[in-house]
């Protein structure tokens, strides 16, 4: 939802060495679970559907999800749409650290 769409793009933010098979195997279940979400719009709608807003149109769900990601998710990385790249790198870094434990 933050802009990384392909599995490879996501892996590039989490796994710094693509020869690290252990890290690849740890990330595989998450990539498989999200395999049905192939676009940023689908990812935003997925988040929006879980927001608790009932009866909202798809456009309103997507708008709400984008707003939450911009303003309430990792605000120390910035609060504008242009900050999605920073947030993507930070989420990748955090995921890498967690998988490394």
N, C-alpha and C positions, 0 to 999 in steps of 0.2 A: 504494500500500500504506500510505502515511502518512495517508490520509484524503481526499485529493483524488480524486474519482471521475470527474467529467465532464471532457471536453476543455477546456471553457470555464474550469473551476476551475483546471486545470493551467496554462492560458495566462495566467490572471490572476496567477499566482505568478511567471511567467517574463517575460511581456511587459507592460510597464507602460503602453504606449501602443498600443492596438489598431489604430491607423492606421499603425503601423510595419510595412509590408508585407514588408520585408526580414527582420525578425525572425520574422514569421509564417511565411515561406517556409523559414527555417532550422529552425524547430520542426516543421513539417508532417511530415517523414519519421518522426520519433519518434512522433508521434501516430498516424500511419497504421500503423506497426509494432505499436503497442500496442492497436489498435482491437478486438481480440478479448478484451481484458481490461476488462470493464465494471463489475466490482464490487471492493470491497476484498478480499473473500474470494478471488476469482480471482487477484488480484495477490499476495496472501500465499501462495497455493498455488503460483503460478508461481515465487516466490522459494524456497519450501520444496522444490520438486522439484529445484532446482539446488544444494541444500545438501550433496549427497553421502550423505545418509542413505538407505540402501536398505531397501525393504520397509515404510516408514512409512505409516500411514494418512493420509488427507487431513487429518484433525483434528490429527494430530501434526505434519505438515508446516506447517500454518497456525500452530500454536502455536510451533513452532520459529522460523518466519519472524518472527512478532510479537516473540518474545524477542530475536532478533538486532537487529531495528529499534529496539527499546526500549533495549537495553543496550549494543550494540556499534557502532551506527551513529550518528555524530555525538554522542558522549557529552557533549561540552562544551555541548550544547543541553539536556541533561537526560537522565535514564535511565528515566523512567516513561512510561506510556501517555499521560498528559496532556501530554507534551512533543512529541507528534506534530505539533501545529500549529507549534511553533517550528521543528522539523526541516523541515517542509514549506516554510515561508518561507525557510529557509536554503538548501535545495536549489534552490528557485526563484531565489534571489539568485545562487547559484553558476552555475546554468545560464545565467542572463541575462548574467553576466559573461563566461562562455566564448563564448557566441554573439556577444557584442559585440566580440570580438577581431578 
